[in-house]
Amino acid sequence: MRKLKLDELNRASLSEFKEQDKLPIVVVLDNVRSMHNVGSIFRTCDGFAVEQVCLCGITSQPPHREIEKTALGATQSINWTYYADPIQAVEQLRNEGYTIIAIEQAENSVMLNDFEAQKDKKYALIFGNEVNGVSDEVMQMIDACIEIPQFGTKHSFNIVVSAGIVLWDFLGKLIVNGS
Ligand SMILES: C[S@@+](CC[C@H](N)C(=O)[O-])C[C@H]1O[C@@H](n2cnc3c(N)ncnc32)[C@H](O)[C@@H]1O
């Protein structure tokens, strides 16, 4: 098989991307430490045409050389906001009508494969710190918690891998195969 050349991928230009419909999802980063993870989240959100990234707490903000190493320009295409306090971010998103969901391993979580995303809703998906996860205060404010099943020896996935899995699943449920 011949691999496609870059100009055969037919990607949107920056201005076309700004105009196109987005997946009705805001990705919230609750105190994410690694700038490389932040940049990779931007690139992943660009790939799935996510509406917005909301950076909170110690999460670094663009422009930054270390974020750009993995974002590869996606900080230009994806709209982003910053809140020093993740609680204020969640309150604001709730006021804007988003269903608030932690992506986390928690008691009474719903497994991703069992979660029924609804096409008439918009979602704020909160991903947590590399060591401490989603903060306890934020966990008190959520409408639901989604957990990704794991079958190996490690306790958790990398945050960016988690985002890729969850966004792909939501894309299928909301747009591609949504009922
Ligand atoms: C490396 S994990 C944090 C692990 C940390 N030990 C904890 O207590 O949550 C970073 C983030 O990735 C996401 N994550 C990783 N594995 C996950 C899983 N199996 N289900 C849901 N979210 C997961 C969560 O958002 C988590 O806060």
The ligand as an ORCA input file, in Angstrom:
! r2SCAN-3c Opt
* xyz 0 1
  C      -2.065      9.147     35.140
  S      -3.739      9.402     35.484
  C      -3.734      9.818     37.201
  C      -3.560      8.631     38.047
  C      -3.657      8.958     39.504
  N      -2.927      7.988     40.225
  C      -5.058      9.024     40.067
  O      -5.191      8.815     41.249
  O      -6.028      9.297     39.367
  C      -4.089     11.003     34.809
  C      -5.493     11.165     34.348
  O      -5.734     10.298     33.241
  C      -7.091      9.886     33.239
  N      -7.134      8.417     33.341
  C      -6.081      7.575     33.323
  N      -6.502      6.308     33.343
  C      -7.855      6.329     33.390
  C      -8.875      5.335     33.414
  N      -8.602      4.032     33.404
  N     -10.169      5.743     33.435
  C     -10.490      7.040     33.428
  N      -9.556      8.037     33.402
  C      -8.262      7.683     33.379
  C      -7.751     10.587     34.405
  O      -8.321     11.808     33.957
  C      -6.590     10.844     35.330
  O      -6.860     11.885     36.221
*
